[in-house]
Amino acid sequence: MTSPDVLISEVGPRDGLQSVKATMATADKLRWIDALHAAGVREIEVASFVPARLLPQMADAADVVRHAITLPGLTVMALVPNRRGAEAALAAGVHKLTMPVSASAAHSLANVRKTREEMVEEVRAISDLRRDIAPHVKLEAGISTAFGCTLQGDVPEDEVIRLAAQCVAAGADEAGLSDTVGYANPAQVRRLFKRLRTEIGVHAGAAHMHNTRGLGLANCLAAYEEGVRTFDSSLGGLGGCPYAPGASGNVVTEDLVFMFEAMGVRTGIDLEKLMAARLPLMAGLPGEPVYGMTPEAGLPKGFAQPGAMHV
Amino acid sequence: MTSPDVLISEVGPRDGLQSVKATMATADKLRWIDALHAAGVREIEVASFVPARLLPQMADAADVVRHAITLPGLTVMALVPNRRGAEAALAAGVHKLTMPVSASAAHSLANVRKTREEMVEEVRAISDLRRDIAPHVKLEAGISTAFGCTLQGDVPEDEVIRLAAQCVAAGADEAGLSDTVGYANPAQVRRLFKRLRTEIGVHAGAAHMHNTRGLGLANCLAAYEEGVRTFDSSLGGLGGCPYAPGASGNVVTEDLVFMFEAMGVRTGIDLEKLMAARLPLMAGLPGEPVYGMTPEAGLPKGFAQPGAMHV
């Protein structure tokens, strides 16, 4: 069994759920995560470790992590905004921490009420913490608003790259780039990931693209062609950033996996089983809109999935 | 004033309308075409010359053409399925004829009740006809189901390329490739357009992509990177092929133009005016769904369009 060509990092249970009003029951979350795992998904952002009073949806974060880490071969990721969240996530047993660090000064203050410099220090504190108590745990910095910001408009590319390098210097294992508000275009995606790789080499992380203006998959394609091999996406396109006005639409996992598999790029994910994983999602969030063009249109006649055999 | 980098060929008034049940009034069509022209669109497929009893929507084809050819700088295109249609289109004064030629044997029979070989002979007859009576008129063969077919599944690439070459040998000035049913993926798009260019050189024509599985823009990007410079799309995503079961969704012109302009690839089209051209479309087809993510999300804050100055 060879390993897949790309890693699809499913963010629905955290990024997706965070923007949904109804609280999903813990049992439903676990069924959904199990179905994603059964489809071959090998990295899931399962929760956010934030105070339950701020985000009741994530009150069961530790329970969700404790279940997810029992699934063989799965990298269990959690978002942590600060050291306190990181302590709780590490105690629950996560394999990987992700920290959002805004490249836009305005978005950083609006989203986490901290400056970018303060966030880099937070990355350092969390990196030191996990080295002390769980040195095998990985730390990713997700550079949000890396392609533009609804609050301040343009975000200078130099600042994006410098911030990513600062996060790595502060101890992050990876820094990825997020198109939080759907402003990115393929030329910009190529340019920024090329610069990122030049600047931080193997520490260059995931492409987290949104489909707000329909360019999500084109941007993923551009990132892939620039050497990116990890892609964040959300089953059914659930989610978006609630603090970026006008932002919406994570890339739909089903469409992203279809694109790669159709190209012969192996994801390790079985598309039929992935589409079946929509059922527990919909059952757990009755009435919530779930997107995806491939699930609606169905797979092409006679479609053979090279990746399916690797599940 | 420099010329644009790519040509966006708007197919809504023909391809789009053909799949709509309500008949659009001639005056509404003209207002819509005027608005597209005012936005900087420089090629429009305005009508199909088919018997009015088969397609009442196109009964006014000659009137629409006679108006469209008064708009300065506009290339007025019409679809013709056969010699009789070509005679009527030439009499009305079109600048360019387009003929659909299916690469799928099954689709060819279902769509026009002719074999592929018969369609190549039709291309030859029409090419000869226009050389006799209007030698300045261009003829394009649109190779449909070039990336797969809902009826027969896989369409061998050799057959697609051979058919395109046969059409050019029969007199077509260009042969483009159409993803009639939305099966294409970016790797296949690159491969086929590369082969097409190798085979027929400057006669390689437009990319006509559908968004059925969400890959429309990614496929246009792949075609662009392979050297394609003409792209078919439909305002508001109107249209699809009524004879290909499960087919839907032309690439949305607004999103396509946004992608290119954001990349710095000039289309010559003003995005604000293009979005305004949705109004006459919607007024002329009350209740008809009109798509597009960029119109819904709006342009990015501070978005500057290099192409707009060329309108």
Interface residues (C-beta under 8 A of the other chain):
Chain A: G148 C149 T150 L151 Q152 G153 D154 V181 G182 Y183 N185 P186 A187 Q188 N211 T212 R213 G214 L215 L217 A218 C220 L221 A222 G246 S248 G249 V252 D255 F258 M259 A262 M263 G264 V265 G292 M293 T294 A297 G298 P300 K301 G302
Chain B: G148 C149 T150 L151 Q152 G153 D154 V181 G182 Y183 N185 P186 A187 Q188 N211 T212 R213 G214 L215 L217 A218 C220 L221 A222 G246 S248 G249 V252 D255 F258 M259 A262 M263 G264 V265 G292 M293 T294 A297 G298 P300 K301 G302
